[in-house]
Amino acid sequence: MFLLFSGLAYGQTLSLKPFKDDLFAYPAILSSEGAYTVVDYRELRDINARDKVPERRAQAQYVDTGVRKVQQDLLLKTDAGNIRHIAVGRTQGAAIIVLYLHGRGGSRKQGVDDFTFGGNFNRIKNLMAGNGGLYLSPDFSDFGDTGAAQIAALIGHYAERSPGAKIFIACGSMGGALCWKLAARKNTGGRIDGLLLLGSLWDESFFSSLAFKRRVPVFFGQGSKDPVFPVEKQEVFFRSILAKSKTYPARFVRFETGTHGTPIRMTDWRGTLNWMLSKAP
């Protein structure tokens, strides 16, 4: 741990060390052109063979539940309301902070479920705990201004306790509405270091946001057969970012034949966050 933080003190970029990389690597790349990648996805392999109980319980090798020792269910009282959230890792002095904002019908418990989504939430928990980081999975009132104010307050609280931390927000499905609102807010737009949209939506208000002006990295993961947010519309939005700036740090991963929840299951947390850490403003 000392080596990690002493290295950062000399201006080195944090790079997350591996955790089960061989199991969570993309199964096959069908095509890759610049910042746009198409990944092979097959339900029989990536759900049925990976899960002991399909969509409910991942095979044991994908999960390490020892991380629960550093997991806490907490309540933060703020002017925006009381915010229940689950914290995994260092609540003070963290080198990196990752938040997961759930979609409609979800709760703070979704983002820390060790066994659903093929164990991918367990992986991000272990990546944060093993790299001196903090992972947060909060509840919030809605996907509008009230919810955005609550998440902004949560970010502010932990940013003050970890002033050197890079902060990344991952938004699943409708949670993306909060990603874009947080990018637009002055307090969070100037504080966050990356956005991950997982089976989520688009918002052209991003172009006038402080986060866009700061060139905050954006990652899009989308299933090609997403029935909620069509992949074609998200691809158009992604390309519109690059049209405004060819060198803007944005990436798109299309999971071929994947559906709405596929990016939450399949996104490579470590590869994506290491890329974002290398591009963070």
N, C-alpha and C positions, 0 to 999 in steps of 0.2 A: 504494500500500500504506500509506503514511504517513497519507493521508487516511482510509482505512478504519479504522485503529486509533485515530487521534486523534478521529474521530467517536465511536467506541465509548467513549472515555474520558469523553466528556461525556454519557454515559447514553443515547445513541441506540441503537436496536435494529438489529442487523446485518440487512441484507437482501441476499440473493444476487443478483448482477447476472446478466443473461440469458446463456444459452448455447443456441443453436439452438431457441429457444422456439417458433418457428413450426412446426418439424418435430415437436416433441414435445407440442404442445398436444393436449388431448382432442379427438377428431375431431368429436364432436357430443354435446350434453347432451340426453338424452331426457326427464329430469325432475330437478328439484331442489327439495327441501323441507327447509329448515333445514340441518342438518349431514349430510343424506343425499342423495346424488347418484347418478343412474343414467346411465352413459356408454355411448354406442353403440359396439359393438365388432363388427368384421366380419373374419373370417379372410382373405378374399380381398384386402381392402384393407390390413389392419394387419399381416399377415405376408407374403403372396405379393407384394404390390406394394411393400412396404417393404424386403424382403430380396432380395439378389442370389441367395442360396441359402437357401430358406425354412428358418427356425429355426437357421441356421448362420452366415450372413454377411450383415450389414446392407448396404444400399446405401451407397456411399462418402460421400454427403452427410450421413449421420447420425453420422459418426465423425470425430474428430480425434485421430490417434495421437501427435501431438506431446507429449501429456501423459505419455507413457512416459518422458520425460526426468527426471521427478520421481517415478518409481515405483521402489520398492525391495522386494526379497524378503528378509525379515529373520527372525531367530530371537531371541526374548526368553526368557531363563531366569528362571523364577519358582519360588516355593515350590509352586505348583500344577502345575508341570511346564514343559517347554519348549514355547513357543508359536510356531509358524511363522505368519507373517502377511505380507501385502503391504500396504505403506504408500504412499500417493500424496499428495504435497503436503508441508506443513510439519510435520516431526516435533517441532518445538519452536516455541512462540509462536503456535500456531494459534488462529484466532478461533472456529472451529467444528470439531467432530470428528463424523464419521459412520462407524458400523460397519455392515457387512453380514454377517449370520450365515446361512450356507447351510442348506439342508434335507438330508434323508437322501440319501446317495450323492454329495453335493457335496464341494467342497474350497475352499481359499482362492483357487484360480484361477478359480472360477466368477464371483466378484464383481468381477473385473478383466478379464474377457473383453470386448474392445472390440467384437466383432462379433455375439455372440449376443444374444438378447432385443431385437432391433431397435436395438442400439447404446445401450440405456438405461444400462448400466453405464459405458460410455464417457462418457455425459453426466454422471453423478454424479462421476466422476473429474475431469472438466474443471471442473465447478462448484466442487469443493473446491479444486483447484489455482488456479483463477482468482479465488478469494475469500479467499485467505489461510487456507484450511482444510486439514484432514487427513482422508483416507478410508482406512479399514482394512478388510481382508478377511482374517480369520484362519481357521486350522484349529483344531479342538478335539476332545477325546477322545470326547465323547458329548453327548447332549441332556439329561443329568441334572446332578447336583450337581457332578461333576468338571468337566464342560464349563463350567458356570456359574462355578465358581471360577477357571478359566483365563481366561475372558473378563473377569471382574471384575479379575483381576490385570493384564490387558492395558489395561483402561480406567484403572486406577489409575496405571499407569506413564506413560501419555500425558497423563492429567489433571494429573499433577505437572509435566510438561514444558510444559504449556499451561494454566496455572491459570485463565485467563479464558475458556476455551473452553466453549461450549455443546455438550452431548454428546447425540447421537441414535443410537438403535439400530434398524436395519431388519432384520427377520427374515423370511426366506422359508420357506414351508411349515413343516416340523417344527422349523426354527430358532426358531419362535415359542415353543416350550417354554422356550428360554433367555431370550427376552424377558421372559416372566412370572417366571422364577426371578430374573433380575437386578433386576426391579422390586421383588421381595420381600426381597432382601438388604439389610441395613442400609448396607453400604458403597456399593453401586451405586444402591440405591433413593433415596438422598439426594443422588446425584451426577448421575444422568441427567436429561435435559431433554425427552425425547420418545421415543415408541415407534412404529414403523411395522410393521404386520402385513400381509404380502403373501402372499395365498393361504395363510393360516395358521390357527391354532387359537385357542381361547378358554380362559380359566382364571379361575374365580371367586375364586381366592386373591388376585387383583389388588385386590379390594376391601379387604383387610386390609393391603395393602402400604404402605410409606412413600411410594412413587411416587404411589399413588392419593391419599394424604393431602396430598401436595404439589401435586396437580392437574397432573400431568405430561401433556401432550397425547398423544393416541393417534389414530393414523390406521389405518383398515382399508381395504385394497383386496382385493376378492374377485370372482372370476368367477362368473356366475350358474349355470354348469354345471360347477363344480368337483366332480370325482368323489371327491376325497380328504377335503376339509373342506367340507361342505355350506353353501352361502351362507346358508340359512335359520337355521342354528344360530349362525353368526357375527353375523347381523343381530339375533338375540335377545339375544346378549351385548352388542352395541353399545347396544341400546335399554335394557338393564338398567343400563348406566353412566349414561345420561341420566335414568333413573328415580330413581337415587339422588341425582343433582344435575343439574337441567335446564340449568345453565350450564357443565357440565363440558366442557373443550375436547377433544371427540372428533368425528371425522369418518369417514364411511363412503362409499366410492366402489364402486358395483356396476358391473362391466363386463358388460353384457348379452350373453349367449351366450358369454362368455369361459370358459376352463377353468382348470386349476390354475396354469399359469405365466403367465397373462395379466397379473396385477397387476405382476409383475416387469418385463414388457415395456412396460406402458402407463402406470404411475403417473408423474405429473408431479412429479419430484423437486424442482424449484425452487419450484413453487407450494406443495407440501406443506411443505417445510422453511421457507419464508418464513412460512407460517401458524404453524408450530410456534415459530419464533423470536419471533413476536409474542405468543405465549401462554406461553412457557416461564417456569417459576417463578423 
